[in-house]
Structures are given as C-alpha cells and as structure tokens.
Amino acid sequence: MFMKLASCDWIRERRHCLLTGPAGVGKSWLACALGYKACRENLSVLYQRAPRLFAALALARGDGRYAKLLKQLARVDLVRSSAPHPRRLGT
C-alpha cells in the first residue's frame, strides 16, 4: 500500500487520502513522507494546520475572497493538513 501511495498516482488522479489511527502510529510521518515524495515528483504541496486553514476559509468567506481562495487551493496538487484535536472540534 505504501509503495502505491508513494507512486503519487493518486495525487495526479486527483484522489483523496485520509490517514487515520491512534496516536503514535506514524500518521504524520507518513503524510510528511508522501508530501516530500510529491515535491520530488514536481507536484505542488501545501501544508497548513487544520485550524489555520479553517480560519483562513472563514475569514475569506467573510471578506469576499472565498472563491479566490478556493481557486488558489484547487491549483495545488496536494494539500496536507493536520487534523485538530477531537476535543477542540466541539469548542
């Protein structure tokens, strides 16, 4: 499975990949490795922590830049984001 993900074909095909599992199993490490490999394949990669990405989207929606921001994000081949802590989702 890792070799298939490392081929970056799923990125070129505009597919999604969601890494889930308990803390400490290497989700972040794997996501970083896939992002690094994508860069080596000349694909564009954006990493932004989920809270900052959500805040930027909310601000853009409020000041009229939402469509422009979505277009900018759509031009990136791979958007890597860290998930917020589950307890913080409800607050």
Secondary structure, 3 states (H helix, E strand, C coil): CHHHHHCCHHHHCCCCCCCCCCCCCCHHHHHHHHHHHHHHCCCCEEECCHHHHHHHHHHHHHHCCHHHHHHHHHHCCEEECCCCCHHHHCC
